[in-house]
Amino acid sequence: MHENREDGPIPAGQRFYDNIFLLLVLGTVVPTLVYTVWGLIEIMNVPKLPIVP
């Protein structure tokens, strides 16, 4: 039937993917940071308007 056996330590990748809250946080934080940095770069590259006297 069902055997309880120990195959060794759980791999880091499996522990990472098993933590649903960590995946939720990373899935929210990473795109937010990427789009924020991308937006700041775009704002810095907008040419300044010339001052007309």
OpenMM code with the backbone's topology and positions (N, CA, C; nanometers):
from openmm import Vec3, app, unit

residues = "MET HIS GLU ASN ARG GLU ASP GLY PRO ILE PRO ALA GLY GLN ARG PHE TYR ASP ASN ILE PHE LEU LEU LEU VAL LEU GLY THR VAL VAL PRO THR LEU VAL TYR THR VAL TRP GLY LEU ILE GLU ILE MET ASN VAL PRO LYS LEU PRO ILE VAL PRO".split()
positions = [
    Vec3(0.0826, -0.1192, 0.0000),
    Vec3(0.0000, 0.0000, 0.0000),
    Vec3(0.0869, 0.1255, 0.0000),
    Vec3(0.0822, 0.1991, 0.1098),
    Vec3(0.1545, 0.3267, 0.1190),
    Vec3(0.2751, 0.3083, 0.2101),
    Vec3(0.3904, 0.3395, 0.1559),
    Vec3(0.5115, 0.3277, 0.2354),
    Vec3(0.5587, 0.4658, 0.2800),
    Vec3(0.5978, 0.4748, 0.4050),
    Vec3(0.6598, 0.5971, 0.4549),
    Vec3(0.8102, 0.5774, 0.4466),
    Vec3(0.8732, 0.6461, 0.3534),
    Vec3(1.0174, 0.6322, 0.3425),
    Vec3(1.0807, 0.7695, 0.3294),
    Vec3(1.2003, 0.7782, 0.3763),
    Vec3(1.2750, 0.9048, 0.3743),
    Vec3(1.3778, 0.8959, 0.2622),
    Vec3(1.3635, 0.9841, 0.1627),
    Vec3(1.4557, 0.9835, 0.0489),
    Vec3(1.5660, 1.0874, 0.0635),
    Vec3(1.5700, 1.1563, 0.1732),
    Vec3(1.6719, 1.2582, 0.1936),
    Vec3(1.6065, 1.3951, 0.2080),
    Vec3(1.6884, 1.4981, 0.2080),
    Vec3(1.6332, 1.6333, 0.2244),
    Vec3(1.5535, 1.6761, 0.1011),
    Vec3(1.4565, 1.7614, 0.1243),
    Vec3(1.3734, 1.8127, 0.0148),
    Vec3(1.4564, 1.9147, -0.0631),
    Vec3(1.4602, 1.9028, -0.1960),
    Vec3(1.5388, 1.9978, -0.2757),
    Vec3(1.4870, 2.1409, -0.2612),
    Vec3(1.5779, 2.2376, -0.2777),
    Vec3(1.5431, 2.3786, -0.2603),
    Vec3(1.4353, 2.4220, -0.3601),
    Vec3(1.4434, 2.3740, -0.4825),
    Vec3(1.3436, 2.4105, -0.5826),
    Vec3(1.2036, 2.3641, -0.5447),
    Vec3(1.1940, 2.2456, -0.4899),
    Vec3(1.0638, 2.1934, -0.4482),
    Vec3(1.0101, 2.2718, -0.3289),
    Vec3(1.0975, 2.3055, -0.2350),
    Vec3(1.0527, 2.3858, -0.1210),
    Vec3(1.0042, 2.5228, -0.1669),
    Vec3(1.0719, 2.5801, -0.2659),
    Vec3(1.0329, 2.7103, -0.3200),
    Vec3(0.8946, 2.7032, -0.3840),
    Vec3(0.8727, 2.6046, -0.4702),
    Vec3(0.7453, 2.5937, -0.5405),
    Vec3(0.6315, 2.5456, -0.4506),
    Vec3(0.6630, 2.4828, -0.3388),
    Vec3(0.5596, 2.4389, -0.2451),
    Vec3(0.5083, 2.5530, -0.1576),
    Vec3(0.5826, 2.6633, -0.1493),
    Vec3(0.5422, 2.7759, -0.0650),
    Vec3(0.4559, 2.8715, -0.1479),
    Vec3(0.3243, 2.8557, -0.1395),
    Vec3(0.2315, 2.9320, -0.2235),
    Vec3(0.2343, 3.0811, -0.1901),
    Vec3(0.2567, 3.1162, -0.0643),
    Vec3(0.2585, 3.2576, -0.0277),
    Vec3(0.3834, 3.3272, -0.0808),
    Vec3(0.4957, 3.2573, -0.0821),
    Vec3(0.6172, 3.3128, -0.1412),
    Vec3(0.5966, 3.3366, -0.2913),
    Vec3(0.5331, 3.2429, -0.3586),
    Vec3(0.5044, 3.2603, -0.5011),
    Vec3(0.4093, 3.3771, -0.5243),
    Vec3(0.3119, 3.3938, -0.4370),
    Vec3(0.2183, 3.5052, -0.4484),
    Vec3(0.2900, 3.6390, -0.4321),
    Vec3(0.3759, 3.6478, -0.3308),
    Vec3(0.4487, 3.7719, -0.3066),
    Vec3(0.5431, 3.8016, -0.4223),
    Vec3(0.6185, 3.7030, -0.4670),
    Vec3(0.7120, 3.7248, -0.5778),
    Vec3(0.6376, 3.7573, -0.7075),
    Vec3(0.5230, 3.6961, -0.7291),
    Vec3(0.4437, 3.7241, -0.8481),
    Vec3(0.3849, 3.8636, -0.8478),
    Vec3(0.3762, 3.9259, -0.7331),
    Vec3(0.3269, 4.0634, -0.7228),
    Vec3(0.4416, 4.1635, -0.7214),
    Vec3(0.5473, 4.1330, -0.6472),
    Vec3(0.6571, 4.2275, -0.6286),
    Vec3(0.7431, 4.2400, -0.7547),
    Vec3(0.7768, 4.1300, -0.8181),
    Vec3(0.8665, 4.1348, -0.9337),
    Vec3(0.8070, 4.2175, -1.0480),
    Vec3(0.6834, 4.1933, -1.0933),
    Vec3(0.6291, 4.2792, -1.1998),
    Vec3(0.6162, 4.4253, -1.1576),
    Vec3(0.5813, 4.4494, -1.0308),
    Vec3(0.5695, 4.5877, -0.9833),
    Vec3(0.7037, 4.6588, -0.9930),
    Vec3(0.8105, 4.5951, -0.9479),
    Vec3(0.9429, 4.6563, -0.9561),
    Vec3(0.9867, 4.6751, -1.1007),
    Vec3(0.9630, 4.5760, -1.1842),
    Vec3(1.0049, 4.5859, -1.3245),
    Vec3(0.9335, 4.7015, -1.3933),
    Vec3(0.8020, 4.7109, -1.3784),
    Vec3(0.7276, 4.8175, -1.4450),
    Vec3(0.7581, 4.9541, -1.3849),
    Vec3(0.7869, 4.9604, -1.2557),
    Vec3(0.8237, 5.0878, -1.1943),
    Vec3(0.9575, 5.1367, -1.2486),
    Vec3(1.0558, 5.0487, -1.2539),
    Vec3(1.1872, 5.0866, -1.3078),
    Vec3(1.1745, 5.1231, -1.4551),
    Vec3(1.0980, 5.0465, -1.5306),
    Vec3(1.0774, 5.0748, -1.6722),
    Vec3(1.0124, 5.2127, -1.6890),
    Vec3(0.9123, 5.2435, -1.6080),
    Vec3(0.8457, 5.3737, -1.6144),
    Vec3(0.9393, 5.4885, -1.5789),
    Vec3(1.0236, 5.4694, -1.4772),
    Vec3(1.1197, 5.5739, -1.4404),
    Vec3(1.2209, 5.5979, -1.5527),
    Vec3(1.2651, 5.4920, -1.6170),
    Vec3(1.3577, 5.5067, -1.7294),
    Vec3(1.2898, 5.5814, -1.8440),
    Vec3(1.1648, 5.5492, -1.8711),
    Vec3(1.0920, 5.6194, -1.9773),
    Vec3(1.0740, 5.7675, -1.9433),
    Vec3(1.0447, 5.7990, -1.8183),
    Vec3(1.0274, 5.9389, -1.7769),
    Vec3(1.1587, 6.0150, -1.7916),
    Vec3(1.2711, 5.9511, -1.7567),
    Vec3(1.3997, 6.0184, -1.7682),
    Vec3(1.4393, 6.0425, -1.9141),
    Vec3(1.3851, 5.9637, -2.0067),
    Vec3(1.4217, 5.9769, -2.1478),
    Vec3(1.3291, 6.0707, -2.2244),
    Vec3(1.2287, 6.1272, -2.1603),
    Vec3(1.1405, 6.2228, -2.2272),
    Vec3(1.2162, 6.3542, -2.2429),
    Vec3(1.2218, 6.4098, -2.3655),
    Vec3(1.2948, 6.5350, -2.3828),
    Vec3(1.2225, 6.6505, -2.3150),
    Vec3(1.3020, 6.7455, -2.2654),
    Vec3(1.2442, 6.8614, -2.1980),
    Vec3(1.1877, 6.9568, -2.3027),
    Vec3(1.0791, 7.0237, -2.2654),
    Vec3(1.0199, 7.1233, -2.3540),
    Vec3(1.1054, 7.2492, -2.3541),
    Vec3(1.1244, 7.3091, -2.4697),
    Vec3(1.2011, 7.4339, -2.4716),
    Vec3(1.1203, 7.5462, -2.4080),
    Vec3(1.1891, 7.6360, -2.3391),
    Vec3(1.1226, 7.7489, -2.2742),
    Vec3(1.1086, 7.8603, -2.3766),
    Vec3(0.9843, 7.8995, -2.4017),
    Vec3(0.9583, 8.0047, -2.4994),
    Vec3(0.9329, 8.1338, -2.4224),
    Vec3(1.0146, 8.2392, -2.4521),
    Vec3(0.9960, 8.3649, -2.3778),
    Vec3(0.8741, 8.4420, -2.4236),
] * unit.nanometer
topology = app.Topology()
chain = topology.addChain("A")
for resn in residues:
    res = topology.addResidue(resn, chain)
    for name in ("N", "CA", "C"):
        topology.addAtom(name, app.Element.getBySymbol(name[0]), res)
